[in-house]
Amino acid sequence: MTTPRYGHRSVLVGKHVIVVGGKDGNNKATASTEQFSLTKHQWLTLGDMPEVCDLSAAVSLGQYIYLVGGFSRSCLRYDPATDSWRKLSQPRLEHGNAPAVM
């Protein structure tokens, strides 16, 4: 990866692994998004999330990736086709490290 991080979420979309959020090497929550190509074996920096989303749940559903929860109470949708994020309705409660399944 181009950004050192931990606590991030990874989602497989086609032949790409999309890595979002987490904390950087200085223990600061990050809004960065990166993609690893399984065919080219290369990392690509994508557009940042509109807000940090630390310890959320992530799932690929249809053409989108959804991030929900975390201690920032985020709900975000990412469209890999347009490299764009959209902020959705905020959850009422915060939670961290919860799974998301399809």
GITA-V626208 format. One record per run of one state. SS is the DSSP state (H for helix, E for strand, - for the rest). FROM is the first residue (numbers start at 1). TO is the last residue. If there is no record, write none. Layout:
ss-><SS;SS>
from-><FROM;FROM>
to-><TO;TO>
//
This chain:
ss-><-;E;-;E;-;E;-;E;-;E;-;E;-;E;-;E;-;E;-;E;-;E;-;E;->
from-><1;5;7;9;14;16;21;23;25;29;30;33;38;42;47;57;62;64;71;74;80;84;88;95;96>
to-><4;6;8;13;15;20;22;24;28;29;32;37;41;46;56;61;63;70;73;79;83;87;94;95;102>
//
